[in-house]
Amino acid sequence: MSIWKSWYRGNVNDFHYFNMKMADGTTKNCERLTMNMPKKVCEDFAKLLWSEKVQIKLDKKKSTERLLEVLNSKENNFKVNFPDFLERTFALGTGVTVEYKKDDKTIIDYIDGDVVIPYMYTNSYINGLITVSRFIKGTDSKKKYYTHITYHEFKDNKYTKLNELYKSSDESTVGREVNFNDIFPNVLEHEEVETDNPHFQVWKPVIANNFDTDSPMGLSVLANQIDKFKAIDTEYDSFNREFRTGKKRVLVDRTAVKKKPEADENGNVNFVSYFDNDDEVYVAIAGMDNQPVKEIDFNLRYQEHISSINAQLNYISAGVGLGQNYYNFDGQGVKTATEVVSENSDTYRTKKHHELMVNDCLCDLIKAICEIENIPYKSINIVFDDSIIEDESALIKRGIELYQNNTISLEKFMKKYLHYEDSEIQEEIAKIQNENRLVQPEGMDFFGINENQEETIEEEK
């Protein structure tokens, strides 16, 4: 996981920093440039799966409003924190969310997988885990390091949570255990809740763990692509070096750039140079006596580098499941495909594949919040944003055509294409019919279809 994190961060010590032997035998410390594609890939996975258009609804409007108040509170800031958390989960392979009460407010903790230790699990389902966090109090010689360890366990319809706190004056040691409530007076040290829903969720990309087949931890989308990231950074660094080393040069004799004494009209002697010493195009060398100035203009391998980088981008996008041509390099930066994605594409299938995990974990998170906040509900509906698959207006237009052709009912159209809840449909239809009586001729519905025409079509069927 530390390897995946270093690639996600953007600089890997044993790859992006290296020593190069120069022509004179000396060794120079060098840094390899990076396109930071691991970060870009994880960003795009998060964007595919989550956007501001995703809808979360409970069966009752007031319950939905209360739930959204908790999610979007200043403490939880779900709209901002959740996409960031999802991005890091795809980078590290595992993420954990925990819900609890603090100062009479329901708090969501977004925890990265590299501070999570599972200790109880069946197959890949984790029902017992430890989360570890560290913080510092004091400054200089009075600085103290605190390690907060929390045990989460769900067994026999009971969620158990136990907090421990350790204090040390040495950053490299855990230290001795101290009273938890001395530092966290408003958080329960030990908690047991009779529930069908654990107050924690483990988020993992839907990818088999081929690094450790016995581990319940998830696998990063970057895990099997490291060699490709090395190749593309090597070629990108070469692309930039092509411009640094291949720039135009003008060779002149070393004596020509020396300043020569010249007397002005008043007889004062000044040293004058006929070359601009600040112009790096001139290179002075020995051995060009009585030779003309020599110009060297290299042919840059511009297009060859771009073609090679785009080939590597295709390898990466195909490897992570986004399909061919998802990325394109134009010599200035990487661009992501913006056109509508077809339903039989690799991108679409990958999106739907991972949506299963997001839907299940998010439903469990919502159940936990509703339980803590006593929010009544019977059903949870999460509508994902498929606008990248098909334009929303085109989708609605298709639904209208299906309704007008009597292929689907009005209720089906409102539920599938407008994403109404069952409890909202009849209420909305009543409002629409009432408005239609005021503004449309008798016998016409709100799409302009004559009701007698509908009856004729139905009889013909």
Steps between C-alpha positions, in 0.01 A plus 500: 500500500790737566619442141158587359487809722839622379387471136173675582700775673698552181866438588656164573841521664658202327370599156454875460832579670812340351872553438640558150865464403622798297757516217777620733446203734314692769161393632202735494179471704204511262123514529274329248191700403159339549161525334345388832262266322424295816337809653316573175367143474366508858344842443317369194369194681356727770345729236348206313335369814407822677387848406266768630226344283484180707171491692446348845137457598303338782134409454386812692593855401556622857724200575706575187538864601617403851748246359647757261534747787722250682701410190559859395562643845814705557657208689436235231500708178403189305493671158870584530642232730334196345641539143846559652458190718385295200805612301739394779315168537570415136863604552560293816254217436310541828320777688281503810219730613390510864190670642466613861348765725709792625365814670146391400602490134541198274854494363639305203870411512664437161796268568768394252578132467866525601398559865249211509575152639234227454491231770162331442363411157323234296620472142529867401239630745674683788300519823785579738768763441736742672551861390812693603553876502773722643508862612741732683451733795749757624811643335877455512618310811141473630375331184297182568394238246155341543388179331124444483403136445136403443358148485184455291315170510164380368388162625166339592304817413715707733736781406783547749743789505798535734738799510855495635747788525877483536747779577871520423777758491666302217346507152617144425325332796137457603574576867279433799119487512325806645139580589309543172240742637767739626562595137155413357252583779196500266565163333406166656804283576299179467173461315268208423199535271237237421458540127470327165737755348862556605601864541798452268540410133797360309531637147700302243524512118334195348833345399638163612805532725773315309776635730370306802213266417439424869466864603158667540653837408423655163732554204596838361412570137868597469638172634553314172592808296827608666721393206280702264527808723879461496501475121282806445701715744823392330363602161353827631834589659670421169246719319593799718872421485473502121432873514766568763780315323385553142487878498686698231874566557751735329863391542764775506869500583575568864717802408211664318293551814781664691470871549749705299640844585380787282563871530209741474509849344642644821782249512349300785559125474189276552467122480232406249334164422323437169296215643207515740630304796144457628390323184532127569488412131876574471743230611869590511748218437872475430646399163287706260777745398446640149172306472162655436229496763329162495125460560354180642121459474367166623191333362265451795323164520178676602235286333680173577489578871132598490408179317694291750342675800151451355574130452596476868183689598295243311678218684421665834135583427436149368682348799286679760178429311430836338548371147709619207531871413366619834805727531679709240829691522534800267847618599371738767307274734275197539136536399219270602237379256190718531271344243203285601607146586305213342332241717715217362832676565761395755454832681127441546546144622774607744282782635204268557730237652628734771159662555393176670754558777421871535125433514529227766742692724311826466171329590665359814639846587152654459345227716752574775429874487124445503537274803719747690274795412169306533401587143204281388525331161380193313712515188823659373536602137835606351487626140845518342596755237502333158535821299841384374327192360209687347401864495226558759280703264528228233402241759191695605408556135514124442276445801245749365496318165448166673211645700342666197520169313329327793806283558529599866260649754523853639599354837783302339621811314504710816678235703763388249571821307419772753609298808184561705433291810185283509354723771553811284361372171127506576526837670684644200256347249208659688671842479572454128141398422366797693727738306408338169130564561580871528730544201421219250190396306287234660617148429866588448779386734811704584691354203226611258348154442122478465352260756256362236802438277660303783186287536499431121866396511430273800201336322715436192756326722 
